[in-house]
Amino acid sequence: MGVVWQARNELLDRRVAVKCARPDDSRAAQRLMKETRYATRLHHPNVVAVFDYAAEGDACWIVMEYVPSRSLAQLTAERGPLTPQEAGSIDGRSRRAGEVP
């Protein structure tokens, strides 16, 4: 849906993640705005915080908390497929992120 970069918020002197909607996808900006609205309503250890949303012309971005990690693609490229237990653990954490305490 978009491209994510690591960046630095110079004003606050902290690393952030910046997600940009894909310019070749006409609905990407709408989906990114929805993602931003939903994410700002969630407060959970398994969900990154959203700090800001910016739009200019056809381009838009979300500025989010930066969490150092590897992607699932990187992990599986390095060590092969996940075991069923590992996959279940990831799925369980993702599901709990959507639960209301």
N, C-alpha and C positions, 0 to 999 in steps of 0.2 A: 504494500500500500504506500510505502514511503521510504525515504532514505534517512538514516540516523547518523549524526556525526557527534563526536565528542568536541566540546567547545569550552571556553572560559567566559564566565560572566565577569567582565572587568570591573564593573561597579562594586559587586559583592565579593570579588576575588574567590570564586569557587568554580569547580568543574561542573558542567551541565551536559545534558544530552539534548540535541536539537533535532527534531524530526520534521522533515519537509515533505509536503504532499507531492506526489509524482506529477510533473507538469504534463505528461503524455496521457494522463487519466482524467477525463472531464469530471468525474464524480469524486475524485480523491480529496479535494478541498472540503466538500460537504462531509465526507466520512471523517476527515481529520477534525473538523469542528465538533462533530458528534462525539468522537473519541475524547476530545478535550473536555467537553461538558460532563460526560460520564465519569472520566477519571478524576475530575476535581471534586466529585461528590464522594469518592471513596477514600477512606483513611484506614489502611491496613498495611502490616509489615511486608506483604507480598506484592504490593502495588506501589510503583514509583509515584512520587509527588509531581504534580504539574505546577510549574511556577508561572508560566505566561503563554499567551497565544498571540501571534502577530500575523497580519495579513497586509499585503501590498499588491495591488493589481490582481493577477491570477495566482500569485504565489502566497503560501501560508505555511506557518511553522508552529510547532509546540516546543516550548522550552521546559525540560523535565529534569528531575533529579538524575544525576549520573550514578550508576551502580556498576562498578568494575566487575566484569564477568566475561564468560565466553558464550558464544551462541551455541545453540543445539547443533547446528551444522559443523561448527569447529570441533565440538566435543566428539561427535561421531566420526569425523574425519581423523581425529587423533587416535581414538581407541576403539572404533568400530561401533556396531549397534548397541543400544542400551539393553540391559536385561529387563524382563517384564517388571521386576521389582523397582528398578530405577525409573522406568517410564511411569509406573503407577505413582511413585513418589512425586514426580513432577506434576502429574495430573491432579493429585490430591492437593498440592500446594496451590495450584491454579484455581481449583474449585473453592478452596477455603478463602481465597482472596475476594471472591464475590459474595461471601456470606456476611450477613449483618450480625454484629456481636449482640 
